[in-house]
Amino acid sequence: ALFSPVWYSALFAALSGIAMGPLITYLHDGDTSSWTWLIRALIYVAVSIVISSISARSRRRERYFEHLATHDPLTDLPNFSYITSSKIPSSGAMSILMLAFNEDSDIQGLFGSDFYSSIVKKISADLTEILSSYPNATLCKRNNLNYAILVNHYSNEESLESILAALNNINDVTITIEGIPVYVSYKIGFTVIRPGASISEGIRQANIALRYSFLEDQHISRYTDAMRDYYKGTVSIASEFSSAITKGMVQASYQTIHKAFTHEPAGVEILAKWIRDDGSKMTAEEFVPILEKTSCLQKLTMFMTEEAIRYANLPVNKGKKFSINFSASELSERSVMEFVRSVEGSGIDTSRVVVEITGTFAEDAFMVRDNLLFLRKHGIKVAIDYLSAVSSSFILVSDTPIDVIKINRSITNHTDQERGAEMIRSIVSFAKASGILTIAEGIENESQMNFCEKAGVDYLQGYFFSVPQLLSSKGSKPEEIETEDRPAEAKEEKPSGKPAGPIITIVKHEDSEDTEDTE
């Protein structure tokens, strides 16, 4: 009764009761009524039905809770528990794909939980339909708009390529939910594991590949050992940096900016350098892109802001103008307001300040424009590096306030090539037509200097003119920084290889009203 269907239990109970009837009559020497064994058989059947019914109900409940534990309640797709219990084919391999939709939390926050649930159901249904043509593929639901796809390969990986191609049909598309168009896109990280490997290791590898896709802004990434090392390094850098500033391991230095042709110093640019616990040195261009993915970048910006304000308030620097770098990814209303509050609270005239924007903008065009206009309203001018402006084209074509365009070192390094030379000429031409000043970074030799001056660049900066020097808290003679990473050619003439990153530029104050300077 405990393990069989109800009608099986009833049948066995009836047979048992009937079989027991003659035996009991024999044991009692025929004293027992012939109907007794029949009544006993009916009792057997009744008891068996009751016990079996209770047992069957218990089994159904057990299966129900087991289903809940291994399936997503909203979409009824297998969940993460199902993934961990999967088996790799003994003769073949298994691909584990981790798929995550971009701006998942933004969609939920914008439309609310009910509408978000409709989006999840729609995307889940679309994925299920796509994968229905591949019997060796299983779609699993993780949290929110994150999915996993398990693909069993019994001969080769051809089906994986076909699946990836099919999935592209719902990437970078607009879907309609309840009459509202919603743009969706995703990134994929995957790995292929063989018999003998563990599912948990495959999941870890696929997650690393997915993380790499987001870090490098790639649509699809396949796991490699180099990717593992990269990820470990990224995690290590992010975790170490939180305490690096407190320990004094992050240092601020400056490098002078010079006027074209006269080569008179027109200001300085503050550079960040990090000496890690193991003694290795990292320039800002190496660790800032990693910090942009974490909350640590805000700490660096605050630290550099404090250093700039302290340095600018020294008597020896009285009246000088300075520029502080902002990562475009953190150019939010809150960060801009806090920055203005810090500058005004320090007693520094905001007309001495320039904010330089680097990186890719996270906010939309209207928010960026409003934030930059807010800076302008408080007397702060705006500079932007050219590559950041290109990645967010609205910066160049709209009326977004820009005072200075900085030509990146990656461009000035190619003045000896026609494309690089033509790009610099085009940037200068656009800037002059728009009333914007230009600064060429990374000038490492006389040839680059001469070309940029001939092209019409307003200001020059690089190891050809000066090496970075540590900021002095008392205005004394600064200490020159060892620049073992400078190019060999620049070591012979003038040092080279300027690191990029959170930057502050201090420019000499002019008594006259705004003139064409690096203000």
Stockholm file with secondary structure:
# STOCKHOLM 1.0

chainA/1-519         ALFSPVWYSALFAALSGIAMGPLITYLHDGDTSSWTWLIRALIYVAVSIVISSISARSRRRERYFEHLATHDPLTDLPNFSYITSSKIPSSGAMSILMLAFNEDSDIQGLFGSDFYSSIVKKISADLTEILSSYPNATLCKRNNLNYAILVNHYSNEESLESILAALNNINDVTITIEGIPVYVSYKIGFTVIRPGASISEGIRQANIALRYSFLEDQHISRYTDAMRDYYKGTVSIASEFSSAITKGMVQASYQTIHKAFTHEPAGVEILAKWIRDDGSKMTAEEFVPILEKTSCLQKLTMFMTEEAIRYANLPVNKGKKFSINFSASELSERSVMEFVRSVEGSGIDTSRVVVEITGTFAEDAFMVRDNLLFLRKHGIKVAIDYLSAVSSSFILVSDTPIDVIKINRSITNHTDQERGAEMIRSIVSFAKASGILTIAEGIENESQMNFCEKAGVDYLQGYFFSVPQLLSSKGSKPEEIETEDRPAEAKEEKPSGKPAGPIITIVKHEDSEDTEDTE
#=GR chainA/1-519 SS CCSSCHHHHHHHHHHHHHHHHHHHHHHTTTCSCTTHHHHHHHHHHHHHHHHHHHHHHHHHHHHHHHHHHHBCTTTCCBCHHHHHTCCCCTTSEEEEEEEEETTHHHHHHHHCHHHHHHHHHHHHHHHHHHHTTCTTEEEEECSTTEEEEEEEESSCSHHHHHHHHHHGGGSSEEEEETTEEEEECEEEEEEEECTTSCHHHHHHHHHHHHHHHHHTTCSEEECCHHHHHHHHHHHHHHHHHHHHHHHTCEEEEEEEEEETTTCCEEEEEEEEEEECTTSCEEEHHHHHHHHTTSTHHHHHHHHHHHHHHHHHTSGGGTTCEEEEEEEGGGCCHHHHHHHHHHHHHTTCCGGGEEEEEESCCCSCHHHHHHHHHHHHHTTCEEEEEHHHHHHTTHHHHSCCCCSEEEECHHHHTTTTSHHHHHHHHHHHHHHHHTTCEEEECCCCSHHHHHHHHHHTCSEEESTTTCCCEECCTTSCCCCBCCCTTSCHHHHHSSCCCCCCSSCEEEECCCSSSSCSSCC
#=GC SS_cons         CCSSCHHHHHHHHHHHHHHHHHHHHHHTTTCSCTTHHHHHHHHHHHHHHHHHHHHHHHHHHHHHHHHHHHBCTTTCCBCHHHHHTCCCCTTSEEEEEEEEETTHHHHHHHHCHHHHHHHHHHHHHHHHHHHTTCTTEEEEECSTTEEEEEEEESSCSHHHHHHHHHHGGGSSEEEEETTEEEEECEEEEEEEECTTSCHHHHHHHHHHHHHHHHHTTCSEEECCHHHHHHHHHHHHHHHHHHHHHHHTCEEEEEEEEEETTTCCEEEEEEEEEEECTTSCEEEHHHHHHHHTTSTHHHHHHHHHHHHHHHHHTSGGGTTCEEEEEEEGGGCCHHHHHHHHHHHHHTTCCGGGEEEEEESCCCSCHHHHHHHHHHHHHTTCEEEEEHHHHHHTTHHHHSCCCCSEEEECHHHHTTTTSHHHHHHHHHHHHHHHHTTCEEEECCCCSHHHHHHHHHHTCSEEESTTTCCCEECCTTSCCCCBCCCTTSCHHHHHSSCCCCCCSSCEEEECCCSSSSCSSCC
//
